[in-house]
């Protein structure tokens, strides 16, 4: 059956509802229930570990039998796993829902298969509605499922000729206030912000997310420093509202695994050319943010160093996601061309794990 405009609108509403839920180990999921004639009869979202999932939350707002013949529009495939809560697929079947539309397949080893279970019970199932938008909503959670590590964004600011600093090492400020405000907004979306000890010693960054007046934004990323050298007493990062984590930086995969185990799903790497290059060289980058200022610096202080490319055939080719004008500067957002497959044996967390 063709998806209607009303059902597409319901999916976009479900995306908005999903954002009400907390970000963390479990995904943000929203659900909208439509009557047979297309009216919204209930809405729900997942409020965190040990709470009802979005579909069950929506069903709970209806009297018994009121969902019979309804259509459930959900951002993520209904789960097929029993943890602290039962399978959402079974709850929809028991409620008599006739049609289920969802955006993103559940990649979990234990929680996937809800669509098949619904079909086996005679429910009309439509997967993949607005799948790209759904994947964007769940990008960090999906990375954890597929690779067993957090989603990694690498950011740098550069001159038009690819320099991160002038010859004497000065770099404040290459970009203008609009670009810097965008960086802080994106920092606030991350669970952890990563810098190297070289950057800490040279620039003394606070690694906080701040507004235009310099006040701390409500959500702060956990500060992470990579490198063998100690962070000096009195360093600005030690005044961060969250405690500092420091790793030696020699094994980035182990570092990301530890951050994952601490509940970190989104990592923002902003630690200078050495750290940025190391993550790119290791193939651990899911998104690149390059802020480009219309200024020429020359010299040897490049925005990137060795990323393991010895010949043009080995170039790391990315897809351009967007190009935006921020004041006088440009922001280029790019990403690897394909999403990686679910890692075999990776300790990925399903959207039931927080409830299991």
N, C-alpha and C positions, 0 to 999 in steps of 0.2 A: 504494500500500500504506500502511496506517495506521502511524503512528509508535508504537512500543511504549514502555512505561514503562522498559524496560531502555535503549532508545536515548535517551530523555530524560535518564536518569541518566548515560549516557555523555557526553552533551553538557555537563552540569554538571561532570562530571569533566574534560572538555576545557577548560572555562573555567578551572578551577583549575590545570591543567597550563600553560595559556598564561601565567599570572602568573609562572611560573618564568623566562620569557625576559626579556631586558633591554628597557626602554622606550627608544625612539629613533626613527630614521628608519623602521625596519621595524616592522610590527605584532607584537604578542604573539599567537601562534597556538598552539593545542593540538589534539591529535588522539588519538582512541581507536579501535582496531581491534577489532571484535567478530566472533567466529566465527559460523557459520550458526545455532548453537543459543544465541547470546547471551552467550557467555563473552568476557571481555576477554582478548585474546591479545597485545596490544602497545599501548604508549602512546608519545607523543612530543610535543615542543614545539620551537619555533624558538629557537635560542640566539644569534641575532644575524647580522649581515652575514657572508656567505661560508660560513655553516654550512647544513646541510640544513634544508629547511622541515619543518614539523611532521609532515606525512604521510610524507615520505621518512624522517624520523627514526624514526617508528614502524615503517615497513616494514623498516628496516635491522636491527631486532631479531628478525626472523623468518627462518627458513631458506627457501630458494627453494621456491616453490609453496605455502607455508603460508598465504598471504593469499588463495588462490583461493576465491571464493565468500563472502568476508568482507564486512562492512559497515564503512565508514570514517565516523566521526563527527568533524567538523572545525568549528572555530569560524568560519573564514572560507572562502569559496569557493575550492577548489583553483585555483592559478594556471595560466594558459595562456600562459606567456611563458618564453623561454629567456634567462637572464642567466648569472651564474656557476654557477647550478644550472639543471637542466632543468625543464620544466613538471611540476608536481605531478600535474595531470590525466593526463598521459601515464604517469607512474610508477604511478599507481593502475590504469590500464588494463593496463599491462604485467604488473602483479602479479596480475591476475585478480580484482580486487575487484568484487563484484556490485552493491553498493549504496553510495551516498555521500549522507550527510546533512550539511548545513552550516547555520550560523546566519545569516551576513551575506554578501550579495553583494559581490564585489570591485568597487569603483567605478573602478579604474585603467583608463586607456585601453589599455594594453598587456597587463596581467596578467589582465583579466577574460575571461569566455567559457569558463572551465573547466567549468562545468556543462553548457554546450552540447556541448563536446567529449566529455565523458563520455557524454552521452545518445547522441551519434552513434555511439559505440562499443558501445552496447547496455547501458550501466550504468544502473541505476535511480537517479535523482537526486531528492532531497527537499530543497529550499531552505527557509530561513526558520524552522527549528526554534529556539525561544527567541530569536527575532531581537532583541527589545528588550534582553535581557540581553547578547547578543553585541554590540549597538551600544554599550551602556554600557561594555563592556570596551574597545572600540576607539574611543571617542568622539573623542579627540584626533587619532588617526591618520586617522579618517574626515573630520574637519574639514579637515585638510591636503589630503586627496584632493579634497574637494568645492570648497574655496575657495582652496587654495594658500596658506593662512596657518595659524598655530597656533590651537588651541582657546583661547578667552579666557573666563576667569571673572572677574567683577567682584564684589568683596566690600566691604561697609561694615557698620559697627555704628551703631545709631541708638537714640535714646530712643523711647518710645512715641509721642511727638508729632513724630517725624521729624527730630530734630536730631542732628548728628554731634558737637557740642561745646556747652559752655556759652557764654554771651555773651562771657566773657573769653577764649575760645579753648581752655580746658582740656578735655581729653577722656579722660584716663586715670583711672579706667577706667569707661566706660559699662556694659560687660558684665562678667559674673563670670568666675571662673577656669575653669569648665567650657567656656564659649564660647571663651575665649582658647586653651584647649588644643585645641579643635576646629580653630581657625584655624591653629595651628601644624602640626597633623596634615595639613591640606589644603595648607599651604605646601610640606610635604615631598613631596607628590605632584606638584608643579609643576616645570617645567624652568626657569622664570624668574619673578621677582616684580618688579612694576613699581610705582614711586612717582613722584610729582612733586617737583621741587626745592622747592616750597613746603612739602611735608610733611617733606622732609629738613631744611630750615632750621628749621622750627617744632618738630618732634618728635625729630629725630636718631635715626630708626629704624635698627636693625641689618639689617633685611630678611633675617633668618635664620629657620630652623625649629628650635625648641627644645622640650625636654621640660619637665615641670613643675618640675624642679630648675634649669632654665636651661641645661642642657647641650645642645650641638648634636646634632640628630638625624643619623643616618647620611647621608641624602640632603639636599642643600641646593639650593634654587633659585638660579639665576644672578641677581644683583642688577642691576636696570635702573632708571635714573633718567631722567625726561623733563623737559626744560626748558632754558632758555638760561643760567640762572644757574649759576656754578660750584659744585661740591660743596666745602665748606670743608675745609681740612686738619684732620685730627683727627676728622672725622665718623665715626660708628659704622659706616656702610656701607662705609667704606674698610678696615675690619678684617674684612670678610666673607671667608670662606675662598676664595671665587671672585672673580675680578677684576670690577670694576664696568664696566658698559656704560652710556654716556650718549648720549642722542639729544636733538635740539632739541624734539621733540614736535609739530612743526607738521604732519607727515605720518604719521599713525598707521599707515596701510596700508604705507608704505615701511618703517616701523620693524618691523612684524610680518613683512614679507617678509624683512628682514635677519635677524631672529631665526630664522625658518624655515630660512634658509640656514645658520645656525649649529647646526642640529639641534634647535632648540626646538620642541616640539609642544604644550606646555601652558603658558599664561601666566596668572599670578595677579595681578590688578590690585588693589592695596591702597594707593592713593596719595592718598586724600582726595577730596572732592567734585568738584574741578575735573577731575582725571584720570578719575574714574568717569563723570562726565557727558560728557566728551569721547568716550570709547569708546562709550557708549550713543548719543550724538548721531550718531556715524559709522556706527552699525549694525554694530559689530564685536564684539558680546557674544553668547556662546553659553550662558552660565550666570550667574545672579545669586545671590549669597549675602547675605541681609539678616539680620543678627543684631539682634534687637529686645529691648531691656531695658525692664522695667517701671518706668521713671523718666520724669519730665517735666522738660524743660529750658527750653522757650520760647526766645525770642530769634530771631536771624536766621541762625544757623549751621546751615543745612539739610544733610541728608545728601546731597542731590543739587541741582545747579543746572540750568541750561538744557540740556535734552536734545533741543531742536528740536520740542517739542510746543506749538503755538500754540492749538489747539482740541481739544476732547474727541474729535473724529473722528480726530485724528492720534495719539491715545494709543498708546504702545507696550504692547500687551497681551501678557502672558506666561502660560504654563501653570504652575501650581503642581506642582512635582515632589514635594516633601515639606515637612512642617512637623514639627520636632522640638523637644522641651523639653530644654534644656541648663542644668541648675541652675534659676535663676530666669528665664532668658532663653529666647527662642524663636529658632530658625533657620528661616527661610523660604528654600527653594531653588526657583528659578523659571527657566524657559528659554523662548526663542521657540517658538511653537506648532508649527512645522514645520522639519524639517531642510532646509537649502538644497541645491539641485541641484549636481551636479558642475560646476565652473566651466569654461567653454569656454576652452581655451587656457591654463588656469592651470598653472603649473609644479609640479603636484602630483607627489608621489612614490608610485610603486606599491610593493607589498610585495616587489618584486624590485629596486628601484632601488639599495638598499644592496648588492645582489649583482651588479648588472649590469656 
